[in-house]
Amino acid sequence: MTHRAKFTALLGVVGLAFLTLAAPTQAEMRPSLNLSGQTGLIDMPSGEQQPDGYLTLDHSQFGPVYRNSLRFQISPRLSGVFRYVGLHQWNANFCPPDCGGVNIFDTYYDRNFDISYQILTEGRYLPAVTIGLQDFVGTGLSAGEYVAATKTVNPRLKVTAGVGFGRLGSYNSFGQPFGPRAVVDIGNGGNFNFKQWFHGNAAFFGGVEYQINDKWTGKVEYSSDAYTEESGKRGEFDHKSPINYGLEYQANNTVRLGLYYMYGSEVGLNISFTLNPDQRPQGGIGGSAPLPVAPRPSQQQNPQAWTTSWVELSGVKQVLLGNLALNLEHTGIIIESLGVTANSAQVRFRNTNYDAATQAVGRVARAMSRVMPASVEVFELVPMDHGVAGSKLVMRRSDIERFEFSPDAATALRVRTDVVEAGVPLPGTEGNPDLYPRLTWSLLPYGRTRTFDPANPLQVGIGLRFAAKYEMAPGFILSGSVTDLFLSNITNPTLPDASVLQHVRSDASAYDTNANPDIETLTVAYYTRIAPDVYGRLTAGYLERSFGGVSAEVLYRPVKRSWAVGIEGNYVAQRDTDGLLGFGQYDYRVATGHVSGYFDLGGGYHAQVDVGRYLAGDVGATLSLSREFENGWKIGAFATKTNVSAENFGEGSFDKGITLQIPLSWFYGTPTRTVRSLVIRPIGRDGGARLEVADRLYDVLRSYDRTRLDAQWGRVWK
Amino acid sequence: MGTCVEMKRTRTAAFAAILSLLALSACGTDPTARESKAALPTKDTLSAALSGIFSRKAPAVQDPVLVASTRAQLERLGNPAISVAVPKNGYFNFFGPYGQNGPVATWASSTLETVSLSDGILIATRGFGPDLMAARAPDIGQVRRATGYFHRGYSYLDGADQRQFIEYDCTFAPAGSESINVFAKTYVARKVVETCEGLDTSFENTYWFDNSGTLRQSDQRLSPQLPIMRLQRLVD
């Protein structure tokens, strides 16, 4: 049977299944992942996408092919994949004797980015259709493009058919519908190979997914990937047949396992983990109940309680401050200052506990309802962070009393709350006498990783980090951290293609191995609100592991707008790799800085543009796009292009990566402000490297933007 | 005013629930501010008196001797008390008065969960995780009459902290009488069943009224994740 005949036969089977299978009513089949971490069949993609916002991690292997993928559903129709591929027995047929070029690797590692867009969602008669680019900025080894259509035939059966190009058009091609595929010089990789897209040989692929029951799914596919390089040229495995078979098991909502028979010769495995960042698994967040609102007595019945003479009493603010603190015990909310008039009170506070600023606002408002004399009708709540006021929420006490138990309490309160510029404290405001100076410290387990080294792709160091913070006055912060790795397999190899730029980042592994213990940071910082909507920061000292110096920033952030602009200037010197306080090893000084624009695009999408001079002295811009979930998850990607040529930049051609901010409250189901940040850079080079200063102004103040307060407003009554 | 402010300083959030069980002298205008320094018990004496009862997720007390002695203690304290159980996660605790806002009374446990009830009808919970944030609920008169319709609305926060409002059409019907055991005390109670139907779900709330007409026990909808909360009125 020829391969084309096989494909036709497969379609026949599909058609038969179409006709004969009954349609039992049950939940819709969930879209599953293929071995490349894309939504798809076994080795082929499909026309489907995952549900909006889903994040999946996938590990697969068959024969010599290992893949680890991270996939994000950027919008309902758009998705992206980052994949790390390992091809074993890469040089077995060549080395020795030919161990030059890529043949030096016995396992060849490659990093891929894919992007796919669903041009048609599934309808009653029309299939879901997705157009995708695979490995579209890589070295091109895995590059392929496709259009795939998937139709749910009945609740148990889905059928996919598609056309592939590049790698996905390499088996049993029917021709070159859009002309030959240009031969591009991949150079250092990392460029968009757009001249190749949808060109060259094209081939059909397809398959079926049949849901046996809620847990088990069977898959059969016809693959259009010939594995020309891996199977044909390098003999890593034997491609005997284009037909792949699979059986998948949905263990629970998160984990899915698959077992496959691939290309007539190999066994394959797949395990995927699916998370929905948008929804905390526990639903509503836990944590202690608030103190209830204490309504005032009516003025008619108890006019004495409504007297305003209390405002004249000496020491009344200190008493009220103390009572507020008692009413906020165990909330992690700390009162910074209190100002009062006969009918209004302004409380400035910091929130050390709640991942949603609005929950802290609601707790303070209720505490005020319990503490403030009856004549105080206007509550001004000013959340503070790093000693500066983020914004001001103005509420009527009678609204808090009236709406506590109304069915739509949150909306009722929001439409009556002003969110305005933070302003200045009321005249005569008194600070919390117990707050400054304030020392906090922590000693926590600490890990460091070095990834994507072909010799050992995942290197890990484990140890401890000690961090301390001493706040002398509002906004005046002395802080530092020291790390020590006890257990580490991180290596510091001499790179064959050492960067011609100053080694501002490419010596990271030298710091990893030499600096133990490592004085990570040791800084003094000052934060202040300079004028309405204008904030300033000055940080000096050992700013990050590799650089020390001075950093100054000014941010203009109109609270009523969905954008902000900032400017930052730094003068820094490169630190010694021993993790101590010297600067002699490199004798490198640089003035670096950026103009930054921040844009809340609505719908949870966020953009940031930074234009300026980077650490190696190169000039350019960074574009960061991210999706910000209401519960604190933030998933994004960035790319930096500077005036460093691709040759001088080295492998990867320009700096790019993926960022994840993961709120631990999502995992715990109880409030905490701790967020884990992760940056995945396929290749860390010296071009386009930005100084890492802790707590830049926009990040510090972001929680108090009107848009973020609105996104989390439901928590105000929690 | 000044003195009252002074007195409020003695309160701690965790204490308030226990203190308010102890019928102390009232101060000023705050219905929950009922402690005074003189009558303040120490944390130790309280925990000794009530050990084993006020622990989070303690299983419902089974031992009849312990149940009886606990009831005796609660009655000796003399303040109103209710018990709250959530069968889904095994939660059980005693609650005392914690606040009053119009018709809605808030009750708290010593581990800082609260339920807010309007004449015994559940309006809100806090501290249970998937809480009932607020509700449009029938008044006790309609429940007692066991007739007619009510369009309920329940407000929740989902895992993205977004407000979800779920509506149900409810009807009431009498369901005879039965004998109920409320923590070592038996009542003959008139039973009323409220049947609610929403878009994809339906549930029942059940109410038991004793001879005096007091709502003695009820099973009420909490949230989709924690479907039922059992409330018992132990000490009036």
Interface residues (C-beta under 8 A of the other chain):
Chain A: D278 Q279 R280 P281 Q282 G283 G284 I285 G286 G287 S288 A289 P290 L291 P292 V293 A294 P295 R296 P297 N302 A305 T307 W310 L313 V316 V319 L320 G322 N323 L326 N327 L328 E329 H330 T331 A356 R370 V371 P373 A374 E401 E404 F405 S406 P407 D408 A409 A410 T411 F629 E630 N631 G669 A711 Q712 G714 R715 W717 K718
Chain B: M1 G2 V5 E6 K8 R9 R11 T12 A13 A14 A16 G28 T29 D30 P31 T32 A33 Y98 G99 N101 G102 V104 T106 A108 L112 E113 T114 S116 S118 I123 A124 R126 G127 F128 G129 P130 D131 M133 A134 A135 R136 G153 S155 Y156 L157 D158 G159 A160 D161 Q162 R163 F165 S223 P224 Q225
